[in-house]
Amino acid sequence: MSTEDARRRWEMENNIQTISTATPAVVSVANPAVATSDAPDDGIYKYDNAAVTAQINAKPWARDPHYFKQVKMSAIALLKMVMHARAGGTIEVMGLMLGKVQGNTMIVMDSFALPVEGTETRVNAGFAANEYMVDYINVIHQVGRMENAIGWYHSHPGYGCWLSGIDVSTQLTYQQYQEPWLAVVVDPTRTISAGKVEIGAFRTYPSDYKAPDEGPSQYQSIPLAKIEDFGVHCKAYYPVPIQYFKSSLDSHLLDLLWHKYWVSTLSSSSILTNATYISGQLADLADKLEQAEIQINQGRHHPMLHGPTAASMPGADTKTKKEDSQLGKLTKDCAKTAIEHVNGIMSQIMKDMLFNPTTAISTTTTASTTTASSAAIQRL
């Protein structure tokens, strides 16, 4: 697989749309007389200072906590964030995003890293980072880049894309004084394992707002040690869907960035690089299974949940559904871990076939077996 083929696959898996000066219109089914287009056009690169200033002064998001419905992010900003998060390893890193607002859409045009020292569980911007932030924005304004800071991003190495209690507090503070503001979380470890960027964009609710009583729109695996923090604050924010774009003018910059990204990916094995993460996943799954088994056994041996009246007791059906839901989530987690591990093995086999042709015969047999195993797991 060439570098270009790998980049095209990355763009396809992350659904990155290419925009041009002449974006074809799509005729609306509801009203054929109205032509619309789902893909962004080149006007996204133009900065209308008067329109942006007018919207910031109007502050429509202050009247509607769900005002922002979408994030449009450039492929260059996405790749720079992933590379920065990947370079941090198991340590959380932090950066800033540049962009603008256009109606109820937040547009991220670029991103840059901040000189922040993080730990494995938290990252905060100090005085030096804030000073660096101001100097950077002043410099880009001097060269004609008029975008302002529109949000911050940080990494969650190995434990998913969501906001912790500290993240919620940080984002809430930014939204009070720096609106409009967006929080983005990248998981570089799961990105390497899954082969697709694990990323999420979020906005927090005002402190006096009561969030709707609904579950997360999409299930994600949370480590047992983080479940409590996730559960306590999951109603304090909402996810914003992300759409990615690039233009033909971005190709050269993407080539330069991708060369570095491709080399680091080619020279590393997800199985070896993420060995600690995989071991941690297996240990976490074992703990979750043990916890689920204890809860189920407690329910079975409960004296009030047996006998002819057990089924009619209030809460008995709810408890059973909760246990089934918990086991269903564990099944998804186990299947996801197995698929990622099989994909890592397949990737290693492909590299072996490319760079060690003498072992191609035995490797082909192994690859066929691995592919069959992967298909069986996906059917679970």
Helices and strands as residue ranges (DSSP letters): H 3-13, E 16-19, E 26-27, E 35-36, G 42-45, H 49-58, G 60-62, E 70-74, H 75-88, E 94-102, E 105-113, H 127-142, E 148-155, H 165-177, E 182-186, H 188-194, E 199-204, G 224-226, H 227-233, E 237-239, E 242-247, G 248-250, H 251-266, H 270-273, H 275-300, G 303-305, H 316-355, G 357-359, H 360-378
